[in-house]
Structure formats: C-alpha cells, structure tokens
C-alpha cells in the first residue's frame, strides 16, 4: 500500500478545481434570450457572489499554504 501525503496547498487546489466544476453558469446560458425576472436576477447575483467569495477565500488560503510549503522546502533543502 502506498501512502500519499497531500499537503495543504494541494488539497486547497483540488477544492478550487472542484468548485470550478460547479461554477454558476452565465446569465445568458441560465435564462436564455429573454433574460431573468428581477427576482431571478437578485437570486442569481447572490449565488454568484457567494461562489466568488468562497473561491477567493480558498485562493487566498492556497496561496498562503503554498508559500508555507515553499518555505519549508527551502529550509529542508538548505540542510542538505
């Protein structure tokens, strides 16, 4: 059995990739040529805003985790 260690940056990158699979579609694709009603538009904007917020938070966490991982690697490399 092979044990694979996935660091935090890789885990977050995977989560971001999964999120991109379920990104809200564009207004044109979702509502067609006639466009959304005002209620649908508000709901759509809230959904997109929530998705964007979560994605930005994951991206910031991933960037921080990647910097920590790189620093740890450089530290181990300097010991050799």
Secondary structure, 3 states (H helix, E strand, C coil): CCCCCCCHHHHHHHHHHHHHHCCCCCHHHHHCCCCCCHHHHHHHHHHHHHHHHHHHHHHHHHHHHHHHHHHHHHHHHHHC
